[in-house]
Every structure is written in structure tokens, then in C-alpha cells.
Amino acid sequence: MKVLLLIFAALIARAQTPTVDQIMSRVALNQAKSQDLRTSYLYHQKQVLKAVRGNGKIAREEHREYTVTPKHRGVERTLVSFEGKYENHGKFMPYSQPRYQYKGMDIDGELLDSFSRDMLQNSNGRDGIDTSLFPLTYHQQLKYNFTLIGQQDYHGHPVYRVRFEPRKKPGFDDLDDNGAAWKGEALIDAEEYQPVNVHTDLAWKAPLWLKTVLGTNFRGVGFNVTYQKFADGLWFPVSYGGEFEVRAVFFYKRTFTIAMTNSDFRHTDVTSNVAYALEDK
């Protein structure tokens, strides 16, 4: 009798578990709603970008802080603090403004600024995060296949673990904002169908001709974003980062890291004094 009861309970639980299509459809809908709610808040953002040489020593490092106000299209970002430094003959030289170049061909400076604009201040996403990196919105989901791995506990809350990959084999042209070049896993809150954590890896590999003829390659390209709930239906990305290695034209090798944290969320309504701070974990 106990065995029958266990089987019956398992069948009921299985019947109540939504399909992965149902899960991701609700995620897409909630993403749109949550993004609209975010336009009523401003927050503080910290960015740390580093370029590390092949010997493990820092070649360039930047610390940026912004006040960010989400809009219906993109965000309004105001720089409030900046510290940068570059290594030159064993010494670190400071600089105080973004896009600083200390020599004619400053590859580290150009790439750091490019990564900041494309990955932390991307106009393709309302939060500055490129939506093509994390296929959560309706239009991005159309380019991917999703698989429900199971249900688990994450920081005391039940979540669905969902794996995703491009519907078609990605190519060189899929590296832009319109392509589907990523694979990974997402943890979806099982009660509110909001993403809690998403990790992506590049599903595209540099073709042999690019590596042999031009000596160019990308390795370890991956990103991670964590969301946190602040009010009913209101979830914000509170941390985002990635690390990847770039080799170009045989002589250039760097490991780049980017890290972003959002905190001190405040309602823009002048009649309200609501404020939220990111909890230390």
C-alpha cells in the first residue's frame, strides 16, 4: 500500500509540473512586466574591468561607478566615479577618464572600453545587459531550444533548472546582437517564474582558418547574471560578470574579466521613500 501511495504521489507531482515551454513562456511574460516596473527605480552600479597578461600580471584595470535610471528604451547612466590604471615598464600609471589611450595603438584600452559599452551598457537591453547573452525575452527564446533538467532548492526556494542551446549551429555571423551563439542553464523561480540565475557559455567555436591564418581565438567565453526580488513582480539583475581569454594575431594574449553589481535601489516617485540595498551574502 505504501508503494502505491508513493507512486500515486509521484504521478500527481509530475502532472503538476509545467512543461519547459510553459515555464519559458511565463518567464518571457514576466520579463516584460518586470522591465516595465524597473523604469520607476534608480540604482547605483559598480563596474570592474581588467585585462590580465599571459603571465598573470594586470595590464589594465578600471573601476567605474554610475547612477542608473532605467527607461522604457535603454537606461540613463551618469558616471559618478572613475579610477583607472595601466602598467608601463613595471609601474602602474593612473588615469581618471574612460576611453583614455596612453599610446597610438592602445589595444587594452580599446577593448576594455568596447567590452564596457557592448556588455555592460548595451542599448539592446533595458538594463544595459545585452539580451542576446541570456535568452529570456520572447524574441530571444524563438532562437533556442530549452530542456527542463529538473527541480531543486536554491537558497531556500524551489527553482526549475532549464538548459538551453541554439536551435541551429551558430556561426561567425551569430556573434552580433541578433544571433544565437550561446548555451547554458537558467534557474527559474518555481513560484513566480522569474529568472534567479543564468549562466551562458559561447556555443560558437572560432573556425580553424581564423586560428591558423590570423592567430586569433576566443576561449572560456562565458557570463553569469543573478537576479533578486525587491517587490511583487519586481526583479532586478544585481550581479553580472564574465571571464574570457582573447588571443589575436599571434602576439596578443589577454584574459579579460568584467564584473558589475547593482545596489541601493530607490523609487523615483518623490512621494515615496522606498529604498532597497543589496544584501551581503
C-alpha beads as a LAMMPS data file, in Angstrom:
LAMMPS data file: protein, C-alpha beads

281 atoms
280 bonds

1 atom types
1 bond types

-500.0 500.0 xlo xhi
-500.0 500.0 ylo yhi
-500.0 500.0 zlo zhi

Masses

1 110.0

Atoms # bond

1 1 1 0.000 0.000 0.000
2 1 1 2.816 2.423 0.824
3 1 1 4.407 1.740 -2.550
4 1 1 1.141 2.534 -4.315
5 1 1 0.766 5.751 -2.356
6 1 1 4.292 6.827 -3.273
7 1 1 3.664 6.082 -6.937
8 1 1 0.382 7.981 -6.802
9 1 1 2.054 10.993 -5.146
10 1 1 4.822 10.954 -7.748
11 1 1 2.282 10.893 -10.576
12 1 1 0.424 13.841 -9.065
13 1 1 3.647 15.819 -8.671
14 1 1 4.621 15.016 -12.246
15 1 1 1.214 16.083 -13.536
16 1 1 1.541 19.404 -11.724
17 1 1 4.983 20.164 -13.152
18 1 1 4.638 22.508 -16.140
19 1 1 6.375 21.792 -19.411
20 1 1 9.519 23.699 -20.285
21 1 1 7.572 25.617 -22.945
22 1 1 5.048 26.713 -20.327
23 1 1 7.830 27.733 -17.952
24 1 1 9.710 29.812 -20.514
25 1 1 6.513 31.376 -21.850
26 1 1 5.721 32.683 -18.370
27 1 1 9.324 33.799 -17.949
28 1 1 9.100 35.858 -21.155
29 1 1 5.868 37.477 -19.997
30 1 1 7.265 38.261 -16.543
31 1 1 10.472 39.647 -18.038
32 1 1 8.456 42.217 -19.955
33 1 1 6.403 43.150 -16.876
34 1 1 9.439 43.355 -14.607
35 1 1 11.323 45.548 -17.083
36 1 1 8.403 47.970 -17.132
37 1 1 8.357 48.108 -13.324
38 1 1 12.096 48.852 -13.245
39 1 1 11.542 52.169 -15.003
40 1 1 10.240 53.557 -11.674
41 1 1 13.554 52.954 -9.907
42 1 1 17.086 54.270 -9.987
43 1 1 20.098 52.500 -8.535
44 1 1 23.856 52.526 -8.010
45 1 1 26.072 50.457 -10.288
46 1 1 29.707 49.421 -9.865
47 1 1 31.812 48.072 -12.719
48 1 1 35.247 46.481 -12.554
49 1 1 37.087 45.660 -15.789
50 1 1 40.508 44.036 -16.007
51 1 1 42.932 42.969 -18.718
52 1 1 45.451 40.406 -17.454
53 1 1 48.579 39.368 -19.338
54 1 1 49.551 35.773 -20.062
55 1 1 51.964 35.841 -17.098
56 1 1 49.105 36.674 -14.709
57 1 1 50.013 40.339 -14.213
58 1 1 47.438 43.098 -14.666
59 1 1 47.920 45.144 -17.818
60 1 1 44.994 47.484 -17.261
61 1 1 42.204 47.909 -14.700
62 1 1 39.209 50.223 -14.410
63 1 1 36.703 50.868 -11.610
64 1 1 33.552 52.732 -12.629
65 1 1 30.514 53.803 -10.617
66 1 1 27.257 55.068 -12.092
67 1 1 23.831 56.263 -11.093
68 1 1 21.441 54.375 -13.370
69 1 1 17.856 55.246 -14.261
70 1 1 16.061 52.631 -16.412
71 1 1 13.887 53.998 -19.230
72 1 1 11.305 52.378 -21.471
73 1 1 14.070 52.214 -24.060
74 1 1 17.513 51.641 -22.566
75 1 1 18.854 53.357 -19.465
76 1 1 20.175 56.756 -18.454
77 1 1 23.593 56.289 -16.897
78 1 1 25.555 59.029 -15.083
79 1 1 29.225 58.459 -14.228
80 1 1 29.891 59.442 -10.596
81 1 1 33.321 57.886 -10.024
82 1 1 36.166 56.532 -12.133
83 1 1 39.621 55.117 -11.396
84 1 1 41.863 53.563 -13.982
85 1 1 45.447 52.371 -14.219
86 1 1 47.692 50.778 -16.812
87 1 1 51.033 49.009 -16.487
88 1 1 54.002 50.559 -18.221
89 1 1 57.511 49.155 -17.742
90 1 1 56.633 47.632 -14.375
91 1 1 54.838 50.690 -12.976
92 1 1 51.122 51.461 -12.756
93 1 1 50.109 54.790 -14.237
94 1 1 46.728 56.217 -13.136
95 1 1 44.144 57.925 -15.318
96 1 1 40.789 59.474 -14.436
97 1 1 38.563 59.277 -17.518
98 1 1 37.125 56.424 -19.617
99 1 1 38.454 55.862 -23.139
100 1 1 41.921 57.034 -22.141
101 1 1 44.692 55.953 -24.503
102 1 1 48.305 56.406 -23.497
103 1 1 49.748 55.408 -26.890
104 1 1 48.750 55.317 -30.521
105 1 1 47.703 51.641 -30.579
106 1 1 46.310 51.027 -27.095
107 1 1 44.647 47.642 -27.627
108 1 1 43.891 47.039 -23.926
109 1 1 42.197 50.417 -23.575
110 1 1 40.166 49.988 -26.753
111 1 1 38.992 46.505 -25.817
112 1 1 38.081 47.427 -22.229
113 1 1 36.024 50.365 -23.458
114 1 1 34.409 48.183 -26.113
115 1 1 33.502 45.499 -23.549
116 1 1 32.046 48.140 -21.232
117 1 1 29.845 49.533 -23.997
118 1 1 28.815 46.200 -25.516
119 1 1 28.424 44.046 -22.397
120 1 1 27.640 46.498 -19.577
121 1 1 25.978 49.399 -21.375
122 1 1 24.352 47.659 -24.303
123 1 1 21.454 49.539 -25.883
124 1 1 19.897 46.193 -26.840
125 1 1 18.876 45.627 -23.199
126 1 1 16.946 47.912 -20.869
127 1 1 19.388 47.200 -18.046
128 1 1 22.453 47.686 -20.204
129 1 1 22.972 43.899 -20.350
130 1 1 22.840 42.502 -23.854
131 1 1 19.627 40.438 -24.093
132 1 1 21.229 38.119 -26.663
133 1 1 23.567 36.775 -23.942
134 1 1 20.645 35.439 -21.896
135 1 1 17.670 34.144 -23.972
136 1 1 14.864 35.095 -21.600
137 1 1 12.734 37.503 -23.625
138 1 1 10.137 36.303 -26.107
139 1 1 12.098 37.177 -29.251
140 1 1 15.338 35.645 -27.964
141 1 1 13.586 32.442 -26.914
142 1 1 12.488 31.838 -30.504
143 1 1 16.152 31.169 -31.402
144 1 1 16.768 28.494 -28.738
145 1 1 15.786 25.008 -27.654
146 1 1 15.038 24.533 -23.950
147 1 1 15.181 21.383 -21.826
148 1 1 13.808 21.012 -18.302
149 1 1 16.511 19.244 -16.262
150 1 1 14.545 19.124 -13.028
151 1 1 13.543 20.979 -9.886
152 1 1 15.860 21.802 -6.986
153 1 1 16.377 24.068 -3.991
154 1 1 18.301 27.323 -4.419
155 1 1 18.913 29.496 -1.343
156 1 1 15.789 28.077 0.297
157 1 1 13.469 28.471 -2.716
158 1 1 12.317 25.858 -5.232
159 1 1 13.581 26.526 -8.754
160 1 1 13.364 24.870 -12.148
161 1 1 16.687 24.063 -13.784
162 1 1 16.455 24.703 -17.518
163 1 1 19.154 24.063 -20.129
164 1 1 19.234 25.948 -23.434
165 1 1 21.144 25.866 -26.726
166 1 1 20.741 27.460 -30.164
167 1 1 18.168 25.908 -32.493
168 1 1 20.758 25.874 -35.268
169 1 1 24.515 25.503 -35.170
170 1 1 25.882 29.023 -34.602
171 1 1 28.384 30.600 -36.959
172 1 1 30.572 33.668 -37.165
173 1 1 27.606 35.903 -38.091
174 1 1 25.735 34.894 -34.923
175 1 1 28.157 36.748 -32.638
176 1 1 26.279 40.027 -33.118
177 1 1 23.214 41.136 -31.134
178 1 1 20.790 39.357 -33.486
179 1 1 22.403 35.931 -33.391
180 1 1 22.002 32.883 -31.167
181 1 1 25.530 31.951 -30.145
182 1 1 25.092 30.898 -26.512
183 1 1 24.338 27.783 -24.500
184 1 1 23.876 27.382 -20.778
185 1 1 21.498 26.875 -17.884
186 1 1 18.942 29.002 -16.074
187 1 1 17.422 28.647 -12.612
188 1 1 13.787 29.775 -12.696
189 1 1 11.827 30.565 -9.537
190 1 1 9.158 27.848 -9.369
191 1 1 6.558 30.121 -7.793
192 1 1 6.993 33.392 -9.660
193 1 1 8.581 32.178 -12.909
194 1 1 11.351 34.757 -12.761
195 1 1 14.997 34.001 -13.553
196 1 1 17.145 33.697 -10.431
197 1 1 20.481 32.835 -12.007
198 1 1 21.557 32.361 -15.612
199 1 1 24.922 31.112 -16.870
200 1 1 25.941 31.107 -20.518
201 1 1 28.903 29.792 -22.484
202 1 1 29.764 30.544 -26.064
203 1 1 28.362 27.757 -28.261
204 1 1 30.338 29.031 -31.235
205 1 1 33.936 27.978 -31.838
206 1 1 36.443 30.012 -33.803
207 1 1 36.942 28.358 -37.211
208 1 1 40.296 26.748 -37.953
209 1 1 41.180 29.341 -40.604
210 1 1 40.772 32.148 -38.073
211 1 1 43.101 30.434 -35.589
212 1 1 45.745 29.284 -38.065
213 1 1 45.835 32.156 -40.556
214 1 1 45.224 35.100 -38.244
215 1 1 46.283 33.504 -34.960
216 1 1 43.036 34.663 -33.336
217 1 1 40.935 32.717 -30.850
218 1 1 38.436 33.117 -28.007
219 1 1 38.469 30.769 -25.019
220 1 1 36.435 30.464 -21.847
221 1 1 33.866 32.957 -23.025
222 1 1 31.007 32.862 -20.540
223 1 1 28.757 35.117 -18.500
224 1 1 26.677 34.845 -15.344
225 1 1 23.809 37.019 -14.106
226 1 1 21.936 36.853 -10.789
227 1 1 18.524 38.373 -10.119
228 1 1 16.914 39.378 -6.829
229 1 1 13.311 40.174 -5.912
230 1 1 12.560 43.598 -4.408
231 1 1 8.757 43.832 -4.653
232 1 1 5.823 41.965 -6.178
233 1 1 6.717 41.349 -9.795
234 1 1 9.870 43.463 -9.497
235 1 1 13.155 41.629 -10.022
236 1 1 16.466 43.304 -10.768
237 1 1 19.775 41.923 -12.049
238 1 1 22.040 42.530 -9.056
239 1 1 25.269 40.962 -10.284
240 1 1 26.681 40.188 -13.679
241 1 1 30.102 39.133 -14.866
242 1 1 32.276 37.061 -17.118
243 1 1 35.814 35.984 -17.868
244 1 1 37.341 35.095 -21.219
245 1 1 40.648 34.801 -22.981
246 1 1 41.483 36.608 -26.207
247 1 1 44.366 35.733 -28.498
248 1 1 44.857 37.882 -31.551
249 1 1 47.337 37.952 -34.440
250 1 1 49.766 35.621 -32.658
251 1 1 51.402 38.171 -30.355
252 1 1 48.475 39.450 -28.254
253 1 1 47.092 37.400 -25.337
254 1 1 44.866 38.702 -22.562
255 1 1 42.354 37.357 -20.059
256 1 1 39.552 39.873 -19.645
257 1 1 37.208 39.967 -16.661
258 1 1 34.143 42.132 -16.233
259 1 1 32.054 42.412 -13.075
260 1 1 29.008 44.534 -12.346
261 1 1 26.949 44.913 -9.170
262 1 1 23.755 46.912 -8.698
263 1 1 22.595 48.187 -5.303
264 1 1 20.791 50.990 -3.451
265 1 1 17.568 50.717 -5.452
266 1 1 15.318 53.733 -4.948
267 1 1 11.830 54.537 -6.163
268 1 1 11.796 57.668 -8.321
269 1 1 8.363 58.772 -7.071
270 1 1 9.007 61.875 -4.943
271 1 1 6.166 60.898 -2.614
272 1 1 7.878 57.655 -1.734
273 1 1 10.944 56.995 0.395
274 1 1 11.231 53.322 -0.536
275 1 1 14.844 52.174 -0.867
276 1 1 16.397 48.758 -1.138
277 1 1 20.014 47.749 -0.623
278 1 1 21.574 44.549 -1.885
279 1 1 22.005 42.118 0.977
280 1 1 25.514 40.943 1.754
281 1 1 25.927 37.266 1.096

Bonds

1 1 1 2
2 1 2 3
3 1 3 4
4 1 4 5
5 1 5 6
6 1 6 7
7 1 7 8
8 1 8 9
9 1 9 10
10 1 10 11
11 1 11 12
12 1 12 13
13 1 13 14
14 1 14 15
15 1 15 16
16 1 16 17
17 1 17 18
18 1 18 19
19 1 19 20
20 1 20 21
21 1 21 22
22 1 22 23
23 1 23 24
24 1 24 25
25 1 25 26
26 1 26 27
27 1 27 28
28 1 28 29
29 1 29 30
30 1 30 31
31 1 31 32
32 1 32 33
33 1 33 34
34 1 34 35
35 1 35 36
36 1 36 37
37 1 37 38
38 1 38 39
39 1 39 40
40 1 40 41
41 1 41 42
42 1 42 43
43 1 43 44
44 1 44 45
45 1 45 46
46 1 46 47
47 1 47 48
48 1 48 49
49 1 49 50
50 1 50 51
51 1 51 52
52 1 52 53
53 1 53 54
54 1 54 55
55 1 55 56
56 1 56 57
57 1 57 58
58 1 58 59
59 1 59 60
60 1 60 61
61 1 61 62
62 1 62 63
63 1 63 64
64 1 64 65
65 1 65 66
66 1 66 67
67 1 67 68
68 1 68 69
69 1 69 70
70 1 70 71
71 1 71 72
72 1 72 73
73 1 73 74
74 1 74 75
75 1 75 76
76 1 76 77
77 1 77 78
78 1 78 79
79 1 79 80
80 1 80 81
81 1 81 82
82 1 82 83
83 1 83 84
84 1 84 85
85 1 85 86
86 1 86 87
87 1 87 88
88 1 88 89
89 1 89 90
90 1 90 91
91 1 91 92
92 1 92 93
93 1 93 94
94 1 94 95
95 1 95 96
96 1 96 97
97 1 97 98
98 1 98 99
99 1 99 100
100 1 100 101
101 1 101 102
102 1 102 103
103 1 103 104
104 1 104 105
105 1 105 106
106 1 106 107
107 1 107 108
108 1 108 109
109 1 109 110
110 1 110 111
111 1 111 112
112 1 112 113
113 1 113 114
114 1 114 115
115 1 115 116
116 1 116 117
117 1 117 118
118 1 118 119
119 1 119 120
120 1 120 121
121 1 121 122
122 1 122 123
123 1 123 124
124 1 124 125
125 1 125 126
126 1 126 127
127 1 127 128
128 1 128 129
129 1 129 130
130 1 130 131
131 1 131 132
132 1 132 133
133 1 133 134
134 1 134 135
135 1 135 136
136 1 136 137
137 1 137 138
138 1 138 139
139 1 139 140
140 1 140 141
141 1 141 142
142 1 142 143
143 1 143 144
144 1 144 145
145 1 145 146
146 1 146 147
147 1 147 148
148 1 148 149
149 1 149 150
150 1 150 151
151 1 151 152
152 1 152 153
153 1 153 154
154 1 154 155
155 1 155 156
156 1 156 157
157 1 157 158
158 1 158 159
159 1 159 160
160 1 160 161
161 1 161 162
162 1 162 163
163 1 163 164
164 1 164 165
165 1 165 166
166 1 166 167
167 1 167 168
168 1 168 169
169 1 169 170
170 1 170 171
171 1 171 172
172 1 172 173
173 1 173 174
174 1 174 175
175 1 175 176
176 1 176 177
177 1 177 178
178 1 178 179
179 1 179 180
180 1 180 181
181 1 181 182
182 1 182 183
183 1 183 184
184 1 184 185
185 1 185 186
186 1 186 187
187 1 187 188
188 1 188 189
189 1 189 190
190 1 190 191
191 1 191 192
192 1 192 193
193 1 193 194
194 1 194 195
195 1 195 196
196 1 196 197
197 1 197 198
198 1 198 199
199 1 199 200
200 1 200 201
201 1 201 202
202 1 202 203
203 1 203 204
204 1 204 205
205 1 205 206
206 1 206 207
207 1 207 208
208 1 208 209
209 1 209 210
210 1 210 211
211 1 211 212
212 1 212 213
213 1 213 214
214 1 214 215
215 1 215 216
216 1 216 217
217 1 217 218
218 1 218 219
219 1 219 220
220 1 220 221
221 1 221 222
222 1 222 223
223 1 223 224
224 1 224 225
225 1 225 226
226 1 226 227
227 1 227 228
228 1 228 229
229 1 229 230
230 1 230 231
231 1 231 232
232 1 232 233
233 1 233 234
234 1 234 235
235 1 235 236
236 1 236 237
237 1 237 238
238 1 238 239
239 1 239 240
240 1 240 241
241 1 241 242
242 1 242 243
243 1 243 244
244 1 244 245
245 1 245 246
246 1 246 247
247 1 247 248
248 1 248 249
249 1 249 250
250 1 250 251
251 1 251 252
252 1 252 253
253 1 253 254
254 1 254 255
255 1 255 256
256 1 256 257
257 1 257 258
258 1 258 259
259 1 259 260
260 1 260 261
261 1 261 262
262 1 262 263
263 1 263 264
264 1 264 265
265 1 265 266
266 1 266 267
267 1 267 268
268 1 268 269
269 1 269 270
270 1 270 271
271 1 271 272
272 1 272 273
273 1 273 274
274 1 274 275
275 1 275 276
276 1 276 277
277 1 277 278
278 1 278 279
279 1 279 280
280 1 280 281
